[in-house]
Each structure stands twice: as structure tokens, then as C-alpha cells.
């Protein structure tokens, strides 16, 4: 075998390997949904398999004929938008998600933190997620005892971010849960296991449309 032929064969093998690696990376991107949330998505106080994210995983197994969706739950109890923003780059590097579900802000609100900073953090997260795919934002509402001015500014953040970044929004993903005793744990903040299917149904209509556009 001539030297030139060896060089050509080596080049073709290298090119094929690079092609396969590229498409393998695309496959990971196309089938990963990253959930970046706080205790409301981390199944706080209940068995993890009963949480709405795991219920979503089970539904997607039946939703797709080839089982293409892989759900990664990166939610951490107590997380704020600043914490999520700090963790996100490594998560994107590792999973290269096609869709990021961002469920953060509740702990910012409960601590009375700046709504403008919260908005900046959410916008930065959406921009980072746009490198590999798109985002779905899950909104939360605060109880009225935080004051009308603050609660209105807080609630407005979600719609402003969704509009500015042109992403899908579930305005209040705890709708039908937050004011019902039977759906809340003793702390009056976290949903029970019985509430998790309701959360999934609140998220699913918008999420399924987002998935259909990928």
C-alpha cells in the first residue's frame, strides 16, 4: 500500500469518526429535557417517583413512539434564580438539552429579593439555553401578604421574560393547588403527592406544543 493511499484512508477514517461524533452530539441535544427548578420540582417532602417531573418522564415514554425524550431533573430545594444561573452552564455542557424547563423564582419572592435582579437572572438562563435549544418558563405567584406592589412586580417578571425572549410560559403552574388544603403539605407551601398530577396537567398543554415545534 502506497504512502498516499494510507494518508487518504486515514483521512477518511478521521472524517467518518468526526461525522459520527457530531451526529451523536445532535442526538443528545434532540432528546434531552432539562428541568431546572427548586423544591416544587424536586419532589420535596414526597417520594421522588411521585413528583411531577417523574410523572412527566413516564408520560413522555408513552408520548413518543421511539421513546426519544430523556428527562433530567436538576432541581434543588431552596434554589434561587442566582443559584440556577450559576449551575446552568455545566448542565448545558453535560446534557446539551433541546428544551430547558425553568421553574425558579419562588425562593426569590419568599425572601423579598429584587425583582429586577430576578428578571436578569431568568433572561440570562433563557439565553444560555438557546445555545442548544429553547426554554419553557413556569411562573409562580406569591401570597398577598407580601404587599400589592411587590407581588405585582414579581408576577410581571415571568410574562416580561417570556415576551422579551419569545418563549413559552405557564403563568401559574400551581393553579388549582395553592389554595386547596388537600393539595398542600403541613408547611402550606409545598404540594402533596396528590397534587403532582395536577401540576403535570397544568404544564402539559404548553409543554406538548413546545415539544411539537422541536
Backbone as CSV, one residue per row, in Angstrom:
resi,resn,N_x,N_y,N_z,CA_x,CA_y,CA_z,C_x,C_y,C_z
1,UNK,0.854,-1.194,0.000,0.000,0.000,0.000,0.892,1.246,0.000
2,UNK,0.610,2.126,-0.932,1.430,3.324,-1.052,1.172,4.278,0.103
3,UNK,2.157,5.141,0.329,2.029,6.135,1.401,0.815,7.033,1.179
4,UNK,0.583,7.441,-0.075,-0.542,8.315,-0.396,-1.861,7.638,-0.075
5,UNK,-1.950,6.352,-0.377,-3.197,5.629,-0.103,-3.439,5.533,1.400
6,UNK,-2.366,5.328,2.156,-2.501,5.270,3.617,-3.007,6.603,4.162
7,UNK,-2.457,7.687,3.628,-2.880,9.023,4.068,-4.351,9.245,3.762
8,UNK,-4.787,8.847,2.580,-6.185,9.039,2.176,-7.117,8.224,3.063
9,UNK,-6.761,6.970,3.313,-7.601,6.110,4.153,-7.685,6.658,5.573
10,UNK,-6.539,7.103,6.096,-6.523,7.682,7.443,-7.408,8.917,7.517
11,UNK,-7.347,9.739,6.488,-8.169,10.952,6.445,-9.650,10.597,6.427
12,UNK,-10.020,9.595,5.635,-11.425,9.203,5.535,-11.937,8.634,6.855
13,UNK,-11.103,7.851,7.526,-11.498,7.297,8.824,-11.711,8.411,9.838
14,UNK,-10.805,9.383,9.840,-10.927,10.523,10.758,-12.179,11.334,10.467
15,UNK,-12.452,11.539,9.179,-13.632,12.297,8.779,-14.902,11.582,9.191
16,UNK,-14.944,10.261,9.029,-16.117,9.480,9.407,-16.332,9.519,10.911
17,UNK,-15.255,9.434,11.672,-15.360,9.488,13.132,-15.905,10.834,13.585
18,UNK,-15.431,11.903,12.967,-15.914,13.246,13.310,-17.386,13.397,12.965
19,UNK,-17.786,12.825,11.827,-19.189,12.886,11.405,-20.079,12.167,12.408
20,UNK,-19.648,10.972,12.833,-20.431,10.202,13.792,-20.509,10.902,15.136
21,UNK,-19.409,11.521,15.554,-19.392,12.248,16.819,-20.333,13.427,16.777
22,UNK,-20.341,14.130,15.667,-21.221,15.286,15.503,-22.671,14.872,15.596
23,UNK,-23.023,13.778,14.920,-24.412,13.339,14.929,-24.807,12.734,16.262
24,UNK,-23.850,12.136,16.950,-24.142,11.635,18.290,-24.459,12.792,19.211
25,UNK,-23.731,13.891,19.069,-23.982,15.092,19.880,-25.357,15.663,19.570
26,UNK,-25.724,15.677,18.284,-27.038,16.161,17.901,-28.128,15.312,18.512
27,UNK,-27.899,13.996,18.592,-28.913,13.108,19.146,-29.171,13.428,20.612
28,UNK,-28.066,13.681,21.360,-28.232,14.048,22.760,-29.029,15.331,22.870
29,UNK,-28.716,16.297,22.031,-29.419,17.570,22.068,-30.897,17.380,21.780
30,UNK,-31.217,16.521,20.819,-32.592,16.389,20.364,-33.488,15.659,21.349
31,UNK,-32.930,14.913,22.304,-33.817,14.108,23.136,-33.751,14.427,24.620
32,UNK,-33.103,15.501,25.002,-32.962,15.805,26.423,-33.786,17.020,26.832
33,UNK,-34.583,16.825,27.872,-35.338,17.908,28.505,-34.734,18.128,29.884
34,UNK,-34.245,19.320,30.131,-33.630,19.658,31.411,-34.612,20.467,32.246
35,UNK,-34.908,19.983,33.444,-35.783,20.707,34.369,-34.907,21.353,35.429
36,UNK,-34.898,22.670,35.437,-34.095,23.441,36.386,-35.054,24.155,37.327
37,UNK,-35.217,23.605,38.525,-36.199,24.161,39.436,-35.745,24.141,40.881
38,UNK,-36.712,24.393,41.769,-36.458,24.381,43.203,-37.213,23.214,43.833
39,UNK,-37.589,23.343,45.101,-38.252,22.247,45.805,-39.584,21.857,45.181
40,UNK,-40.222,22.781,44.471,-41.509,22.491,43.843,-41.372,21.477,42.716
41,UNK,-40.177,21.356,42.171,-39.910,20.359,41.130,-38.998,19.242,41.618
42,UNK,-38.463,19.382,42.820,-37.557,18.376,43.382,-38.290,17.362,44.245
43,UNK,-39.623,17.395,44.224,-40.452,16.449,44.988,-40.180,16.549,46.490
44,UNK,-40.077,17.765,46.975,-39.816,17.991,48.399,-40.932,17.387,49.253
45,UNK,-40.550,16.600,50.253,-41.500,16.053,51.206,-42.291,14.854,50.731
46,UNK,-42.047,14.397,49.516,-42.747,13.228,48.981,-41.729,12.311,48.308
47,UNK,-42.165,11.108,47.969,-41.285,10.185,47.254,-40.992,10.742,45.865
48,UNK,-39.727,10.640,45.455,-39.304,11.238,44.189,-40.100,10.712,43.005
49,UNK,-40.512,9.443,43.064,-41.245,8.883,41.930,-42.648,9.457,41.792
50,UNK,-43.133,10.127,42.846,-44.461,10.738,42.797,-44.421,12.184,42.317
51,UNK,-43.235,12.751,42.184,-43.104,14.143,41.758,-43.550,14.356,40.324
52,UNK,-43.938,15.576,40.007,-44.493,15.848,38.680,-43.464,15.639,37.574
53,UNK,-42.189,15.845,37.880,-41.162,15.644,36.849,-41.056,14.166,36.486
54,UNK,-41.139,13.296,37.481,-41.107,11.865,37.185,-42.377,11.433,36.457
55,UNK,-43.506,12.029,36.809,-44.747,11.746,36.082,-44.623,12.191,34.632
56,UNK,-43.944,13.309,34.416,-43.682,13.774,33.050,-42.823,12.764,32.308
57,UNK,-41.808,12.264,32.969,-40.922,11.266,32.352,-41.732,10.044,31.910
58,UNK,-42.630,9.596,32.773,-43.460,8.439,32.435,-44.387,8.739,31.264
59,UNK,-44.946,9.932,31.251,-45.849,10.288,30.153,-45.102,10.361,28.829
60,UNK,-43.927,10.920,28.848,-43.161,11.048,27.609,-42.729,9.694,27.060
61,UNK,-42.567,8.715,27.942,-42.248,7.363,27.474,-43.360,6.829,26.586
62,UNK,-44.600,7.247,26.869,-45.747,6.813,26.071,-46.081,7.793,24.956
63,UNK,-45.646,9.041,25.127,-45.958,10.098,24.165,-45.211,9.908,22.859
64,UNK,-43.987,9.446,22.944,-43.144,9.294,21.764,-43.044,7.831,21.373
65,UNK,-43.217,7.548,20.089,-43.174,6.181,19.604,-41.807,5.548,19.807
66,UNK,-40.761,6.315,19.657,-39.415,5.760,19.785,-38.770,6.070,21.134
67,UNK,-39.592,6.580,22.089,-39.060,6.871,23.415,-37.901,7.840,23.392
68,UNK,-38.016,8.890,22.570,-36.866,9.742,22.313,-36.544,10.721,23.423
69,UNK,-37.472,10.977,24.353,-37.242,12.041,25.326,-36.604,11.532,26.609
70,UNK,-35.529,12.166,26.978,-34.819,11.865,28.215,-34.959,13.065,29.140
71,UNK,-35.599,12.874,30.290,-35.846,13.975,31.222,-34.788,13.974,32.322
72,UNK,-34.086,15.080,32.459,-33.070,15.249,33.502,-33.592,16.262,34.513
73,UNK,-33.773,15.832,35.747,-34.267,16.728,36.788,-33.092,17.278,37.587
74,UNK,-32.752,18.532,37.336,-31.638,19.189,38.030,-32.154,20.162,39.087
75,UNK,-33.349,19.913,39.591,-33.959,20.802,40.582,-33.341,20.583,41.961
76,UNK,-33.190,21.675,42.710,-32.583,21.640,44.037,-33.456,22.441,44.995
77,UNK,-33.821,21.837,46.109,-34.633,22.541,47.101,-33.903,23.785,47.601
78,UNK,-34.636,24.889,47.708,-34.061,26.146,48.175,-33.397,26.973,47.099
79,UNK,-33.389,26.476,45.868,-32.696,27.170,44.780,-33.347,28.507,44.443
80,UNK,-32.514,29.488,44.129,-32.963,30.792,43.649,-32.566,30.937,42.184
81,UNK,-32.987,32.031,41.572,-32.594,32.259,40.181,-31.081,32.438,40.058
82,UNK,-30.457,33.033,41.068,-29.000,33.205,41.036,-28.295,31.854,41.092
83,UNK,-28.792,30.964,41.935,-28.206,29.635,42.035,-28.380,28.842,40.755
84,UNK,-29.569,28.949,40.163,-29.818,28.257,38.907,-28.925,28.764,37.796
85,UNK,-28.749,30.076,37.749,-27.888,30.682,36.730,-26.448,30.212,36.889
86,UNK,-25.998,30.069,38.125,-24.623,29.636,38.378,-24.407,28.177,37.976
87,UNK,-25.422,27.345,38.140,-25.280,25.919,37.837,-25.516,25.587,36.376
88,UNK,-26.235,26.442,35.674,-26.705,26.111,34.331,-25.603,25.826,33.310
89,UNK,-24.517,26.599,33.249,-23.513,26.331,32.208,-22.999,24.894,32.197
90,UNK,-22.696,24.345,33.361,-22.199,22.970,33.417,-23.283,21.976,33.015
91,UNK,-24.533,22.272,33.360,-25.634,21.384,32.982,-25.823,21.370,31.471
92,UNK,-25.730,22.547,30.853,-25.861,22.626,29.394,-24.699,21.912,28.721
93,UNK,-23.508,22.096,29.267,-22.333,21.430,28.699,-22.474,19.913,28.785
94,UNK,-23.043,19.429,29.872,-23.162,17.986,30.081,-24.296,17.367,29.274
95,UNK,-25.460,18.041,29.231,-26.652,17.425,28.643,-27.057,17.997,27.290
96,UNK,-26.604,19.200,26.961,-26.949,19.831,25.684,-28.447,19.710,25.393
97,UNK,-29.298,20.226,26.273,-30.737,19.969,26.167,-31.415,20.668,24.998
98,UNK,-32.393,19.979,24.437,-33.226,20.588,23.403,-34.225,21.546,24.026
99,UNK,-34.629,21.263,25.277,-35.609,22.096,25.971,-35.227,22.218,27.436
100,UNK,-35.179,23.449,27.928,-34.969,23.721,29.351,-36.286,24.188,29.956
101,UNK,-36.763,23.483,30.962,-37.930,23.932,31.717,-37.404,24.657,32.952
102,UNK,-37.607,25.951,33.005,-37.078,26.767,34.100,-38.193,27.056,35.095
103,UNK,-38.064,26.508,36.285,-39.051,26.704,37.351,-38.320,27.290,38.546
104,UNK,-38.089,28.574,38.511,-37.352,29.247,39.576,-37.952,30.624,39.845
105,UNK,-37.709,31.111,41.044,-38.199,32.431,41.422,-38.973,32.432,42.722
106,UNK,-39.551,31.282,43.088,-40.346,31.225,44.314,-39.524,31.623,45.531
107,UNK,-38.310,31.120,45.632,-37.471,31.445,46.790,-36.976,32.887,46.758
108,UNK,-36.821,33.434,45.552,-36.527,34.872,45.457,-37.655,35.670,46.078
109,UNK,-38.883,35.302,45.715,-40.046,36.021,46.205,-40.246,35.867,47.696
110,UNK,-40.115,34.643,48.206,-40.311,34.399,49.633,-39.288,35.145,50.478
111,UNK,-38.136,35.451,49.887,-37.093,36.192,50.600,-37.145,37.689,50.302
112,UNK,-38.109,38.093,49.503,-38.265,39.508,49.189,-37.123,40.091,48.390
113,UNK,-36.487,39.288,47.561,-35.338,39.747,46.784,-35.760,40.598,45.594
114,UNK,-34.814,41.303,45.046,-35.055,42.229,43.942,-35.700,41.531,42.744
115,UNK,-36.815,42.082,42.273,-37.471,41.506,41.098,-36.700,41.823,39.818
116,UNK,-36.007,42.952,39.798,-35.220,43.290,38.607,-34.042,42.332,38.454
117,UNK,-33.412,41.971,39.562,-32.312,41.007,39.514,-32.834,39.624,39.144
118,UNK,-33.989,39.285,39.667,-34.620,38.013,39.317,-34.878,37.939,37.816
119,UNK,-35.371,39.032,37.261,-35.628,39.070,35.820,-34.327,38.905,35.036
120,UNK,-33.289,39.609,35.435,-31.999,39.496,34.745,-31.487,38.058,34.766
121,UNK,-31.620,37.405,35.912,-31.151,36.022,36.032,-31.933,35.091,35.110
122,UNK,-33.252,35.253,35.086,-34.082,34.405,34.228,-33.752,34.634,32.756
123,UNK,-33.571,35.885,32.373,-33.238,36.185,30.976,-31.899,35.576,30.586
124,UNK,-30.938,35.628,31.493,-29.631,35.037,31.210,-29.730,33.520,31.070
125,UNK,-30.573,32.900,31.884,-30.758,31.455,31.777,-31.381,31.080,30.443
126,UNK,-32.380,31.835,30.028,-33.029,31.570,28.743,-32.026,31.712,27.602
127,UNK,-31.198,32.747,27.666,-30.192,32.960,26.619,-29.194,31.812,26.575
128,UNK,-28.790,31.334,27.731,-27.853,30.210,27.765,-28.485,28.951,27.187
129,UNK,-29.753,28.727,27.504,-30.444,27.543,26.991,-30.632,27.611,25.481
130,UNK,-30.674,28.819,24.925,-30.895,28.976,23.488,-29.714,28.478,22.665
131,UNK,-28.578,28.263,23.305,-27.406,27.745,22.595,-27.686,26.352,22.046
132,UNK,-28.411,25.541,22.810,-28.678,24.169,22.384,-30.134,23.922,22.035
133,UNK,-31.028,24.807,22.451,-32.442,24.572,22.193,-33.290,25.765,22.583
134,UNK,-34.389,25.497,23.272,-35.308,26.557,23.669,-35.693,26.368,25.129
135,UNK,-36.577,27.226,25.627,-36.947,27.191,27.037,-38.456,27.258,27.215
136,UNK,-38.901,26.733,28.350,-40.274,26.864,28.812,-40.199,27.394,30.233
137,UNK,-40.882,28.491,30.499,-40.828,29.139,31.805,-42.088,28.813,32.596
138,UNK,-41.911,28.371,33.842,-43.034,28.080,34.725,-43.156,29.192,35.754
139,UNK,-44.275,29.896,35.729,-44.477,31.011,36.636,-45.052,30.577,37.968
140,UNK,-44.825,31.387,38.979,-45.331,31.139,40.324,-45.940,32.435,40.848
141,UNK,-46.848,32.325,41.795,-47.458,33.506,42.395,-47.197,33.523,43.893
142,UNK,-47.104,34.722,44.436,-46.870,34.909,45.861,-48.182,35.189,46.580
143,UNK,-48.256,34.846,47.876,-49.439,35.208,48.657,-49.528,36.720,48.815
144,UNK,-50.729,37.254,49.034,-50.920,38.714,49.078,-50.235,39.415,50.237
145,UNK,-49.817,38.668,51.262,-49.210,39.323,52.425,-47.830,39.907,52.132
146,UNK,-47.319,39.714,50.918,-46.045,40.325,50.544,-46.229,41.750,50.027
147,UNK,-47.455,42.197,49.981,-47.725,43.561,49.546,-48.054,43.626,48.069
148,UNK,-49.021,44.470,47.744,-49.508,44.541,46.367,-48.418,44.972,45.388
149,UNK,-47.652,45.963,45.766,-46.634,46.481,44.845,-45.594,45.413,44.506
150,UNK,-45.111,44.714,45.540,-44.074,43.707,45.302,-44.632,42.512,44.542
151,UNK,-45.807,42.032,44.939,-46.362,40.845,44.281,-46.671,41.114,42.813
152,UNK,-47.166,42.306,42.494,-47.440,42.634,41.095,-46.151,42.674,40.278
153,UNK,-45.118,43.287,40.848,-43.825,43.345,40.154,-43.248,41.946,39.978
154,UNK,-43.417,41.112,40.996,-42.921,39.737,40.946,-43.627,38.948,39.849
155,UNK,-44.944,39.005,39.824,-45.709,38.248,38.831,-45.414,38.735,37.414
156,UNK,-45.167,40.031,37.273,-44.919,40.609,35.955,-43.607,40.109,35.352
157,UNK,-42.677,39.719,36.203,-41.370,39.260,35.717,-41.525,38.122,34.718
158,UNK,-42.378,37.158,35.028,-42.496,35.970,34.179,-43.034,36.309,32.792
159,UNK,-44.094,37.104,32.746,-44.650,37.467,31.438,-43.687,38.350,30.656
160,UNK,-42.961,39.221,31.359,-41.988,40.083,30.674,-40.850,39.264,30.068
161,UNK,-40.339,38.306,30.822,-39.239,37.471,30.323,-39.704,36.628,29.141
162,UNK,-40.892,36.039,29.262,-41.414,35.208,28.175,-41.606,36.025,26.910
163,UNK,-42.121,37.253,27.060,-42.348,38.120,25.907,-41.036,38.599,25.302
164,UNK,-40.132,39.051,26.151,-38.853,39.588,25.683,-38.011,38.521,24.991
165,UNK,-38.043,37.307,25.532,-37.203,36.224,24.999,-37.946,35.332,24.013
166,UNK,-39.228,35.605,23.807,-40.044,34.846,22.857,-40.035,33.351,23.178
167,UNK,-40.410,33.020,24.410,-40.501,31.623,24.828,-41.885,31.354,25.404
168,UNK,-42.201,30.080,25.580,-43.496,29.683,26.123,-43.527,29.889,27.634
169,UNK,-44.726,30.167,28.149,-44.905,30.430,29.577,-46.148,29.730,30.102
170,UNK,-45.998,29.055,31.237,-47.136,28.599,32.027,-47.272,29.629,33.146
171,UNK,-48.267,30.518,33.094,-48.323,31.662,34.016,-48.282,31.292,35.499
172,UNK,-49.001,30.222,35.873,-49.028,29.794,37.276,-49.151,28.279,37.301
173,UNK,-48.038,27.609,37.443,-48.078,26.154,37.295,-48.643,25.440,38.525
174,UNK,-48.939,26.180,39.598,-49.625,25.617,40.761,-51.097,26.002,40.782
175,UNK,-51.629,26.384,39.646,-53.041,26.748,39.541,-53.917,25.569,39.968
176,UNK,-54.914,25.860,40.822,-55.795,24.807,41.311,-55.223,24.025,42.474
177,UNK,-54.065,24.434,42.962,-53.389,23.722,44.052,-53.139,24.633,45.247
178,UNK,-52.647,25.831,44.986,-52.132,26.717,46.031,-53.148,27.064,47.114
179,UNK,-54.432,27.076,46.783,-55.455,27.478,47.754,-56.279,26.306,48.265
180,UNK,-55.847,25.086,47.985,-56.596,23.900,48.404,-55.818,23.128,49.465
181,UNK,-56.411,23.038,50.659,-55.739,22.390,51.782,-55.340,20.954,51.475
182,UNK,-56.187,20.246,50.738,-55.922,18.835,50.475,-54.719,18.613,49.563
183,UNK,-54.265,19.671,48.907,-53.131,19.561,47.996,-51.834,20.132,48.571
184,UNK,-51.873,20.569,49.838,-50.687,21.199,50.431,-50.191,20.420,51.641
185,UNK,-48.871,20.369,51.784,-48.274,19.742,52.953,-48.476,20.638,54.174
186,UNK,-48.034,20.166,55.320,-48.263,20.883,56.574,-47.644,22.274,56.580
187,UNK,-46.597,22.489,55.789,-45.956,23.809,55.765,-46.733,24.832,54.948
188,UNK,-47.776,24.403,54.262,-48.659,25.264,53.466,-47.950,25.862,52.250
189,UNK,-46.802,25.330,51.918,-46.035,25.836,50.775,-45.837,24.786,49.687
190,UNK,-45.609,23.552,50.098,-45.242,22.510,49.139,-46.415,21.581,48.818
191,UNK,-46.595,21.266,47.557,-47.694,20.391,47.138,-47.494,18.952,47.621
192,UNK,-48.598,18.277,47.874,-48.569,16.872,48.265,-48.388,15.987,47.034
193,UNK,-48.276,14.696,47.278,-48.177,13.747,46.170,-49.441,13.779,45.320
194,UNK,-50.594,13.978,45.964,-51.857,14.021,45.216,-51.920,15.218,44.271
195,UNK,-51.151,16.257,44.565,-51.171,17.462,43.728,-50.298,17.330,42.488
196,UNK,-49.393,16.382,42.477,-48.423,16.293,41.382,-49.053,16.040,40.008
197,UNK,-50.064,15.158,39.901,-50.716,15.004,38.593,-51.376,16.290,38.109
198,UNK,-51.875,17.107,39.047,-52.492,18.383,38.676,-51.425,19.321,38.105
199,UNK,-50.253,19.335,38.727,-49.154,20.158,38.209,-48.811,19.746,36.786
200,UNK,-48.707,18.445,36.572,-48.375,17.963,35.232,-49.420,18.403,34.218
201,UNK,-50.690,18.335,34.595,-51.748,18.748,33.665,-51.703,20.253,33.408
202,UNK,-51.244,21.028,34.387,-51.082,22.471,34.173,-49.961,22.769,33.178
203,UNK,-48.916,21.965,33.237,-47.737,22.188,32.396,-47.898,21.579,31.007
204,UNK,-48.574,20.450,30.925,-48.580,19.641,29.706,-49.069,20.353,28.440
205,UNK,-50.171,21.089,28.455,-50.635,21.705,27.196,-49.587,22.601,26.541
206,UNK,-48.909,23.418,27.328,-47.876,24.299,26.780,-46.627,23.505,26.427
207,UNK,-46.270,22.559,27.274,-45.073,21.756,27.034,-45.202,20.921,25.766
208,UNK,-46.348,20.298,25.572,-46.526,19.450,24.391,-46.422,20.263,23.103
209,UNK,-46.903,21.504,23.138,-46.761,22.375,21.963,-45.292,22.708,21.718
210,UNK,-44.569,22.973,22.800,-43.143,23.281,22.665,-42.384,22.090,22.088
211,UNK,-42.734,20.903,22.538,-42.074,19.701,22.024,-42.399,19.484,20.553
212,UNK,-43.632,19.804,20.188,-44.044,19.619,18.802,-43.322,20.530,17.835
213,UNK,-42.780,21.637,18.357,-42.087,22.590,17.485,-40.603,22.283,17.334
214,UNK,-40.109,21.300,18.081,-38.679,20.974,18.029,-38.366,20.068,16.844
